[in-house]
Amino acid sequence: MLASDAIAEEQGISVTLNDEDLDADVAAARAACKRDGVGFDEDSYRAEAAEKYRYAAVMAWLQANLKVEVLPWGGSAASAAAAAAVPAPAAAAAAPGSP
């Protein structure tokens, strides 16, 4: 969720939860847990639900705003040349024992 949190912060995406909808969601989850014989922590569930709705808002934003450019395949030689042009990460270059 770290990436979605960063996107939400950078893009100013926030979610205002409708108390009635959240209460209905909590009630359904509580009933499912009771039916399955597992414990239910309402505060934790509410926090997770808020994260779930925020994540969904980020995914909706990405679908509406993400631009993808499909490039034609240039063959394996072009792929190898492109890979060779990418510099090594600084951490790999400075690793102890590296020449």
N, C-alpha and C positions, 0 to 999 in steps of 0.2 A: 504493500500500500504506500510505500514511501514515494514512488513516482507519482501516484495519483494525488497524494498530499501536496507535493511540490507544484504540480500543475494547477491544483485548486487554488493554492496560495498565489501563484504567479498570475493566474487569469482572473482572480477575484471571484471564484465560484464558491457560493455558499448555499446552504440548503436550510430552509425554514420548515420545520416539521409541523404538520397539522396535528394537534394534540389528539383529536378524535381518531385520526387514521393510525397514529402511533399506539394509542390505547387499544385499538382493535387488533393491531399486529401483536402487541404484548399479550393480550388475552388469548389469541390463537396459539402463540408459542407456549404460554403457560398450560393450556389445555393439552397440547401435544406432549409436553414434558410429563404432565400428570398421567396421560394415557400410556406413555412409554416407561413410566416409573423412574424417571430421572429428576434430579434436582433442578430448580429454576431460580436464577438470581435476576430479579427484575431490573435492578440498576445496571448490571453488566449487559443484559439484553438490550436495554434502551441505548446504551453507549454504542454497542455493536450495530444496532439498527441505524443510528445516526451516521456511523461510518459507511454502512452499506448504501444509504441514500446519497451520501456525498460522493462515493465511488461511482454510483450510477449517473450522477450529474456530470462528473468528469468524463465518463465514457460517452455520454450523449454529446458533450462539448467536443470531444475528439472526433466523433463521427461526423459532426457538422463542420468542423474546421480543419481536419487533417487533409493535407493535399499530398497525393502520392503520384509520382511520375514514373511510369513504367518505361524503362529504356530497352532498346533491342539488345539481344544477346550478341556479344562480339566474339564469342568463341573462347576457348580455354587460354589462348595466348594473350588475349586482351584482359582476361581475368587475372592471369599471373602477373601481367605488367601493372595492373591497378593495385594488386596486393603488394608488389615490390615497392610501389611509390608511397605506401603508407609508412610513416616513421615509427620506429619502435617506441613503446611507452617509456617514459623517463625512468620508472621504477625498474624496468627490465634492463635498461642501459646501465643503471647504477648498481646493479646487483653485485654483492661481493663475489669475487672469484671470476668475474666476467673479464674478458680480455679488453 
